[in-house]
Amino acid sequence: MSIDTKSGARQTRPPGRTTRTRGMALSAVRGLALTFISLPGSVLCFCLTLVSVALVPIGVGIVTTPYVLTGVRMFADWRRLLAAEWGGVRIRRAYRPLPEGANPWTRTFGMLRDPATWRDFRWLPVDMTAGFVTALLAFALVAYPLEGFTIAAGLWRVWDDTYWYGFVPVSDQTTALYAAALGAVLLVSAAWLGPLALRAHFRLAGAVLGSDQTELAERVRVLTETRRDAVDTSAAELRRIERDLHDGAQARLVAMGMDLGTIEALLEKDPRRARELLAQARRSSADALTELRELVRGIHPPVLAERGLGDAVRALALRLPVAVEVDVDLPGRAEAPVESAAYFAVSEILTNAVKHSGADRIWVDVHHSEGNLRVSVTDNGKGGAVVGAGSGLAGVERRLGTFDGVLAVSSPAGGPTMVTMEIPCALS
């Protein structure tokens, strides 16, 4: 990027040779990694699902199927994450929630009745065939031209007979140079075709894992539930505010009013006692003011309203007992409800990290791209965080769902834990 110092306007330069080379190399490496993921992972998930579902009629599958399908969903979620991070392809997650504390029978048939389960099952054979080929192609488009260069460097001498490189028969140094020329042409083509092949891999996964009307119906159902949760949460929050006001600031103000009445009666009779009650009334007013400020901060922090999400998160980080690095890149401000939801979601995640992760360092990244507010919180703790009933992350997921936002959690045993939130929004 370059900046015009006269006008202050940003000018974007077209991607250069270095950018294309880096993109080609990344596509090759990622394609190779995906070949080692697609075939064995999909084959294992497909076979386990097939066997477990086949054992349902004799009862064994009722116990094993929920665990197997949960593993398949984790595998699919991981691929959704790679699709977003490596290919820029967003594949929505639309699994139906299961009742809390459900027995194996309910869990098994609840998951089998979920259309998303069968989309996962249809995707597995596609991933182990066409998905494997497209991933391998992203690697081969870069690796094959390099073979032409090694042939020209002297590898052709290893073979006694003619070696065919593409359509070039290599039998001496001259024809080996022809092979290198063909490799150079193929390498130039790979700079565009390699990333396209990798993107085709993820688009193929999105076409099978995603859905049309089913996904729309599922989103409507999720939004309906999150709206209901939002209404219930708002009612509970109003009751909490009423209780805090009644038991805190209101009680102190009533006591202060009684003290002032007593002071008025004692001004002539007992000035010393009146001064003591005045000091007590002053302390009560200070305590009431402090409680009101804390209450207001819990409803909507003043720094959030005045300075925006970035500074509010920085102020939140300063109050934590662990080291927190905050990186904010927001060219504008989101709507107040979105900022509030993101702020309290970050607050809940940071609180969980401090209480349960054992981390001594946390990183917070806040930025806006492609119409989404994206916030990631990473800690170097012990890991093991899950989105489940009763966890703080479940509440965060419901809060984000009100705005059609999503929550992704990566927390292997031993850490690190990375929680990523995305909320569709525009910045002013």
HELIX and SHEET records of a PDB file:
HELIX    1   1 ARG A   17  ALA A   54  1                                  38    
HELIX    2   2 VAL A   56  ILE A   58  5                                   3    
HELIX    3   3 VAL A   60  GLY A   87  1                                  28    
HELIX    4   4 PRO A  104  LEU A  112  1                                   9    
HELIX    5   5 PRO A  115  VAL A  126  1                                  12    
HELIX    6   6 ASP A  127  GLY A  131  3                                   5    
HELIX    7   7 PHE A  132  ALA A  152  1                                  21    
HELIX    8   8 LEU A  155  VAL A  158  5                                   4    
HELIX    9   9 GLN A  173  LEU A  209  1                                  37    
HELIX   10  10 GLN A  213  ASP A  244  1                                  32    
HELIX   11  11 LEU A  245  ALA A  249  3                                   5    
HELIX   12  12 GLN A  250  LYS A  269  1                                  20    
HELIX   13  13 PRO A  271  ILE A  299  1                                  29    
HELIX   14  14 PRO A  302  ARG A  307  1                                   6    
HELIX   15  15 LEU A  309  LEU A  318  1                                  10    
HELIX   16  16 ALA A  336  ASN A  352  1                                  17    
HELIX   17  17 ALA A  353  SER A  357  3                                   5    
HELIX   18  18 GLY A  392  GLY A  401  1                                  10    
SHEET    1   A 2 SER A   2  ILE A   3  0                                        
SHEET    2   A 2 ARG A  10  GLN A  11 -1                                        
SHEET    1   B 2 TYR A 163  TYR A 165  0                                        
SHEET    2   B 2 VAL A 168  VAL A 170 -1                                        
SHEET    1   C 5 ALA A 323  ASP A 329  0                                        
SHEET    2   C 5 ARG A 361  SER A 369  1                                        
SHEET    3   C 5 ASN A 372  ASP A 379 -1                                        
SHEET    4   C 5 THR A 417  PRO A 424 -1                                        
SHEET    5   C 5 VAL A 406  SER A 410 -1                                        
END                                                                             
